[in-house]
Amino acid sequence: MIFRFFKVPKHKSFDFKPRFYDPEKEEQDIKASRADRIRSGGADGAKARIKGGFRRSFNEESSYRKEQMRRANIRLFMIIAVLLVLTYFLLKVNLPGLMQLLGSDKGTS
């Protein structure tokens, strides 16, 4: 009878089942389940209809909001540019007199 001092481990086997993800099929399943909930009526159907309505209106208004934001940003840029130009001309015209006024006050003190 031979005794083993060291036990040799056996290889491990895994039961791996590959899964495939199909985004089109996933989206189709989601739409089908949503349509079934809407058709079923009751409280769940009403919730699904309201939720879908909000989602559709948000997506439709998204381009409108983007256009409004773009216009607002352009308007803000124009206002800032006009204010900078006005400030430049006011300082250019009034700065020599202001500096002379401040300079003469220092000499009399």
mmCIF file of the C-alpha atoms, coordinates in Angstrom:
data_MODEL
# 
_entry.id   MODEL 
# 
loop_
_atom_site.group_PDB 
_atom_site.id 
_atom_site.type_symbol 
_atom_site.label_atom_id 
_atom_site.label_alt_id 
_atom_site.label_comp_id 
_atom_site.label_asym_id 
_atom_site.label_entity_id 
_atom_site.label_seq_id 
_atom_site.pdbx_PDB_ins_code 
_atom_site.Cartn_x 
_atom_site.Cartn_y 
_atom_site.Cartn_z 
_atom_site.occupancy 
_atom_site.B_iso_or_equiv 
_atom_site.pdbx_formal_charge 
_atom_site.auth_seq_id 
_atom_site.auth_comp_id 
_atom_site.auth_asym_id 
_atom_site.auth_atom_id 
_atom_site.pdbx_PDB_model_num 
ATOM 1   C CA . MET A 1 1   ? 0.000   0.000   0.000   1.00 0.00 ? 1   MET A CA 1 
ATOM 2   C CA . ILE A 1 2   ? 1.448   3.308   -1.114  1.00 0.00 ? 2   ILE A CA 1 
ATOM 3   C CA . PHE A 1 3   ? 0.537   6.476   0.741   1.00 0.00 ? 3   PHE A CA 1 
ATOM 4   C CA . ARG A 1 4   ? 0.680   9.827   -0.949  1.00 0.00 ? 4   ARG A CA 1 
ATOM 5   C CA . PHE A 1 5   ? 2.057   12.751  0.985   1.00 0.00 ? 5   PHE A CA 1 
ATOM 6   C CA . PHE A 1 6   ? 0.944   15.306  -1.584  1.00 0.00 ? 6   PHE A CA 1 
ATOM 7   C CA . LYS A 1 7   ? -2.407  15.307  -3.290  1.00 0.00 ? 7   LYS A CA 1 
ATOM 8   C CA . VAL A 1 8   ? -2.271  16.395  -6.911  1.00 0.00 ? 8   VAL A CA 1 
ATOM 9   C CA . PRO A 1 9   ? -5.190  18.699  -7.678  1.00 0.00 ? 9   PRO A CA 1 
ATOM 10  C CA . LYS A 1 10  ? -7.390  17.979  -10.642 1.00 0.00 ? 10  LYS A CA 1 
ATOM 11  C CA . HIS A 1 11  ? -8.143  20.654  -13.192 1.00 0.00 ? 11  HIS A CA 1 
ATOM 12  C CA . LYS A 1 12  ? -11.242 22.728  -12.597 1.00 0.00 ? 12  LYS A CA 1 
ATOM 13  C CA . SER A 1 13  ? -13.971 22.638  -15.134 1.00 0.00 ? 13  SER A CA 1 
ATOM 14  C CA . PHE A 1 14  ? -16.439 25.432  -15.630 1.00 0.00 ? 14  PHE A CA 1 
ATOM 15  C CA . ASP A 1 15  ? -19.932 25.239  -16.991 1.00 0.00 ? 15  ASP A CA 1 
ATOM 16  C CA . PHE A 1 16  ? -19.800 28.350  -19.183 1.00 0.00 ? 16  PHE A CA 1 
ATOM 17  C CA . LYS A 1 17  ? -22.809 29.185  -21.314 1.00 0.00 ? 17  LYS A CA 1 
ATOM 18  C CA . PRO A 1 18  ? -22.110 32.104  -23.639 1.00 0.00 ? 18  PRO A CA 1 
ATOM 19  C CA . ARG A 1 19  ? -24.766 34.800  -23.874 1.00 0.00 ? 19  ARG A CA 1 
ATOM 20  C CA . PHE A 1 20  ? -25.247 37.140  -26.774 1.00 0.00 ? 20  PHE A CA 1 
ATOM 21  C CA . TYR A 1 21  ? -26.610 40.649  -26.502 1.00 0.00 ? 21  TYR A CA 1 
ATOM 22  C CA . ASP A 1 22  ? -28.710 41.961  -29.344 1.00 0.00 ? 22  ASP A CA 1 
ATOM 23  C CA . PRO A 1 23  ? -29.591 45.638  -28.756 1.00 0.00 ? 23  PRO A CA 1 
ATOM 24  C CA . GLU A 1 24  ? -32.228 45.667  -31.486 1.00 0.00 ? 24  GLU A CA 1 
ATOM 25  C CA . LYS A 1 25  ? -34.024 42.671  -29.992 1.00 0.00 ? 25  LYS A CA 1 
ATOM 26  C CA . GLU A 1 26  ? -33.766 44.204  -26.510 1.00 0.00 ? 26  GLU A CA 1 
ATOM 27  C CA . GLU A 1 27  ? -35.318 47.461  -27.727 1.00 0.00 ? 27  GLU A CA 1 
ATOM 28  C CA . GLN A 1 28  ? -38.037 45.549  -29.559 1.00 0.00 ? 28  GLN A CA 1 
ATOM 29  C CA . ASP A 1 29  ? -38.866 43.577  -26.400 1.00 0.00 ? 29  ASP A CA 1 
ATOM 30  C CA . ILE A 1 30  ? -39.073 46.777  -24.350 1.00 0.00 ? 30  ILE A CA 1 
ATOM 31  C CA . LYS A 1 31  ? -41.410 48.386  -26.888 1.00 0.00 ? 31  LYS A CA 1 
ATOM 32  C CA . ALA A 1 32  ? -43.585 45.262  -27.014 1.00 0.00 ? 32  ALA A CA 1 
ATOM 33  C CA . SER A 1 33  ? -43.911 45.110  -23.230 1.00 0.00 ? 33  SER A CA 1 
ATOM 34  C CA . ARG A 1 34  ? -44.742 48.826  -23.111 1.00 0.00 ? 34  ARG A CA 1 
ATOM 35  C CA . ALA A 1 35  ? -47.406 48.355  -25.790 1.00 0.00 ? 35  ALA A CA 1 
ATOM 36  C CA . ASP A 1 36  ? -48.882 45.409  -23.852 1.00 0.00 ? 36  ASP A CA 1 
ATOM 37  C CA . ARG A 1 37  ? -49.095 47.508  -20.671 1.00 0.00 ? 37  ARG A CA 1 
ATOM 38  C CA . ILE A 1 38  ? -50.814 50.323  -22.559 1.00 0.00 ? 38  ILE A CA 1 
ATOM 39  C CA . ARG A 1 39  ? -53.318 47.949  -24.158 1.00 0.00 ? 39  ARG A CA 1 
ATOM 40  C CA . SER A 1 40  ? -54.020 46.157  -20.883 1.00 0.00 ? 40  SER A CA 1 
ATOM 41  C CA . GLY A 1 41  ? -55.683 49.268  -19.440 1.00 0.00 ? 41  GLY A CA 1 
ATOM 42  C CA . GLY A 1 42  ? -56.097 49.833  -15.745 1.00 0.00 ? 42  GLY A CA 1 
ATOM 43  C CA . ALA A 1 43  ? -53.736 51.840  -13.594 1.00 0.00 ? 43  ALA A CA 1 
ATOM 44  C CA . ASP A 1 44  ? -50.588 50.374  -15.149 1.00 0.00 ? 44  ASP A CA 1 
ATOM 45  C CA . GLY A 1 45  ? -51.798 51.185  -18.649 1.00 0.00 ? 45  GLY A CA 1 
ATOM 46  C CA . ALA A 1 46  ? -52.610 54.766  -17.668 1.00 0.00 ? 46  ALA A CA 1 
ATOM 47  C CA . LYS A 1 47  ? -49.193 55.204  -16.066 1.00 0.00 ? 47  LYS A CA 1 
ATOM 48  C CA . ALA A 1 48  ? -47.498 53.858  -19.180 1.00 0.00 ? 48  ALA A CA 1 
ATOM 49  C CA . ARG A 1 49  ? -49.480 56.201  -21.456 1.00 0.00 ? 49  ARG A CA 1 
ATOM 50  C CA . ILE A 1 50  ? -48.657 59.249  -19.338 1.00 0.00 ? 50  ILE A CA 1 
ATOM 51  C CA . LYS A 1 51  ? -44.993 58.275  -19.079 1.00 0.00 ? 51  LYS A CA 1 
ATOM 52  C CA . GLY A 1 52  ? -44.783 57.735  -22.832 1.00 0.00 ? 52  GLY A CA 1 
ATOM 53  C CA . GLY A 1 53  ? -46.442 61.084  -23.500 1.00 0.00 ? 53  GLY A CA 1 
ATOM 54  C CA . PHE A 1 54  ? -43.949 62.928  -21.328 1.00 0.00 ? 54  PHE A CA 1 
ATOM 55  C CA . ARG A 1 55  ? -41.058 61.100  -22.968 1.00 0.00 ? 55  ARG A CA 1 
ATOM 56  C CA . ARG A 1 56  ? -42.288 61.952  -26.477 1.00 0.00 ? 56  ARG A CA 1 
ATOM 57  C CA . SER A 1 57  ? -42.871 65.621  -25.646 1.00 0.00 ? 57  SER A CA 1 
ATOM 58  C CA . PHE A 1 58  ? -39.433 65.883  -24.043 1.00 0.00 ? 58  PHE A CA 1 
ATOM 59  C CA . ASN A 1 59  ? -37.736 64.436  -27.126 1.00 0.00 ? 59  ASN A CA 1 
ATOM 60  C CA . GLU A 1 60  ? -39.676 66.715  -29.466 1.00 0.00 ? 60  GLU A CA 1 
ATOM 61  C CA . GLU A 1 61  ? -38.916 69.809  -27.388 1.00 0.00 ? 61  GLU A CA 1 
ATOM 62  C CA . SER A 1 62  ? -35.250 68.933  -27.088 1.00 0.00 ? 62  SER A CA 1 
ATOM 63  C CA . SER A 1 63  ? -34.339 70.465  -30.453 1.00 0.00 ? 63  SER A CA 1 
ATOM 64  C CA . TYR A 1 64  ? -36.446 73.540  -29.642 1.00 0.00 ? 64  TYR A CA 1 
ATOM 65  C CA . ARG A 1 65  ? -34.616 73.973  -26.334 1.00 0.00 ? 65  ARG A CA 1 
ATOM 66  C CA . LYS A 1 66  ? -31.235 73.601  -28.003 1.00 0.00 ? 66  LYS A CA 1 
ATOM 67  C CA . GLU A 1 67  ? -32.140 76.292  -30.536 1.00 0.00 ? 67  GLU A CA 1 
ATOM 68  C CA . GLN A 1 68  ? -33.336 78.629  -27.773 1.00 0.00 ? 68  GLN A CA 1 
ATOM 69  C CA . MET A 1 69  ? -30.153 78.052  -25.762 1.00 0.00 ? 69  MET A CA 1 
ATOM 70  C CA . ARG A 1 70  ? -28.034 78.796  -28.830 1.00 0.00 ? 70  ARG A CA 1 
ATOM 71  C CA . ARG A 1 71  ? -29.925 82.050  -29.438 1.00 0.00 ? 71  ARG A CA 1 
ATOM 72  C CA . ALA A 1 72  ? -29.606 83.053  -25.786 1.00 0.00 ? 72  ALA A CA 1 
ATOM 73  C CA . ASN A 1 73  ? -25.856 82.389  -25.841 1.00 0.00 ? 73  ASN A CA 1 
ATOM 74  C CA . ILE A 1 74  ? -25.428 84.476  -28.995 1.00 0.00 ? 74  ILE A CA 1 
ATOM 75  C CA . ARG A 1 75  ? -27.449 87.298  -27.443 1.00 0.00 ? 75  ARG A CA 1 
ATOM 76  C CA . LEU A 1 76  ? -25.345 87.161  -24.266 1.00 0.00 ? 76  LEU A CA 1 
ATOM 77  C CA . PHE A 1 77  ? -22.125 87.250  -26.300 1.00 0.00 ? 77  PHE A CA 1 
ATOM 78  C CA . MET A 1 78  ? -23.359 90.303  -28.240 1.00 0.00 ? 78  MET A CA 1 
ATOM 79  C CA . ILE A 1 79  ? -24.325 92.151  -25.047 1.00 0.00 ? 79  ILE A CA 1 
ATOM 80  C CA . ILE A 1 80  ? -20.929 91.444  -23.493 1.00 0.00 ? 80  ILE A CA 1 
ATOM 81  C CA . ALA A 1 81  ? -19.152 92.616  -26.676 1.00 0.00 ? 81  ALA A CA 1 
ATOM 82  C CA . VAL A 1 82  ? -21.148 95.869  -26.771 1.00 0.00 ? 82  VAL A CA 1 
ATOM 83  C CA . LEU A 1 83  ? -20.444 96.534  -23.087 1.00 0.00 ? 83  LEU A CA 1 
ATOM 84  C CA . LEU A 1 84  ? -16.723 95.915  -23.593 1.00 0.00 ? 84  LEU A CA 1 
ATOM 85  C CA . VAL A 1 85  ? -16.602 98.308  -26.574 1.00 0.00 ? 85  VAL A CA 1 
ATOM 86  C CA . LEU A 1 86  ? -18.513 100.996 -24.646 1.00 0.00 ? 86  LEU A CA 1 
ATOM 87  C CA . THR A 1 87  ? -16.204 100.592 -21.649 1.00 0.00 ? 87  THR A CA 1 
ATOM 88  C CA . TYR A 1 88  ? -13.155 100.881 -23.890 1.00 0.00 ? 88  TYR A CA 1 
ATOM 89  C CA . PHE A 1 89  ? -14.375 104.124 -25.507 1.00 0.00 ? 89  PHE A CA 1 
ATOM 90  C CA . LEU A 1 90  ? -15.452 105.639 -22.185 1.00 0.00 ? 90  LEU A CA 1 
ATOM 91  C CA . LEU A 1 91  ? -12.066 104.885 -20.663 1.00 0.00 ? 91  LEU A CA 1 
ATOM 92  C CA . LYS A 1 92  ? -10.239 106.119 -23.755 1.00 0.00 ? 92  LYS A CA 1 
ATOM 93  C CA . VAL A 1 93  ? -12.093 109.430 -23.735 1.00 0.00 ? 93  VAL A CA 1 
ATOM 94  C CA . ASN A 1 94  ? -12.299 110.063 -19.982 1.00 0.00 ? 94  ASN A CA 1 
ATOM 95  C CA . LEU A 1 95  ? -9.139  108.372 -18.692 1.00 0.00 ? 95  LEU A CA 1 
ATOM 96  C CA . PRO A 1 96  ? -6.700  111.252 -19.465 1.00 0.00 ? 96  PRO A CA 1 
ATOM 97  C CA . GLY A 1 97  ? -8.941  113.751 -17.630 1.00 0.00 ? 97  GLY A CA 1 
ATOM 98  C CA . LEU A 1 98  ? -9.422  111.338 -14.763 1.00 0.00 ? 98  LEU A CA 1 
ATOM 99  C CA . MET A 1 99  ? -5.694  110.710 -14.455 1.00 0.00 ? 99  MET A CA 1 
ATOM 100 C CA . GLN A 1 100 ? -4.996  114.446 -14.531 1.00 0.00 ? 100 GLN A CA 1 
ATOM 101 C CA . LEU A 1 101 ? -7.621  115.032 -11.858 1.00 0.00 ? 101 LEU A CA 1 
ATOM 102 C CA . LEU A 1 102 ? -6.176  112.291 -9.646  1.00 0.00 ? 102 LEU A CA 1 
ATOM 103 C CA . GLY A 1 103 ? -2.633  113.491 -10.305 1.00 0.00 ? 103 GLY A CA 1 
ATOM 104 C CA . SER A 1 104 ? -3.412  117.104 -9.350  1.00 0.00 ? 104 SER A CA 1 
ATOM 105 C CA . ASP A 1 105 ? -5.054  115.982 -6.102  1.00 0.00 ? 105 ASP A CA 1 
ATOM 106 C CA . LYS A 1 106 ? -1.853  114.208 -5.078  1.00 0.00 ? 106 LYS A CA 1 
ATOM 107 C CA . GLY A 1 107 ? 0.238   117.299 -5.759  1.00 0.00 ? 107 GLY A CA 1 
ATOM 108 C CA . THR A 1 108 ? -1.917  119.600 -3.584  1.00 0.00 ? 108 THR A CA 1 
ATOM 109 C CA . SER A 1 109 ? -2.100  117.263 -0.588  1.00 0.00 ? 109 SER A CA 1 
# 
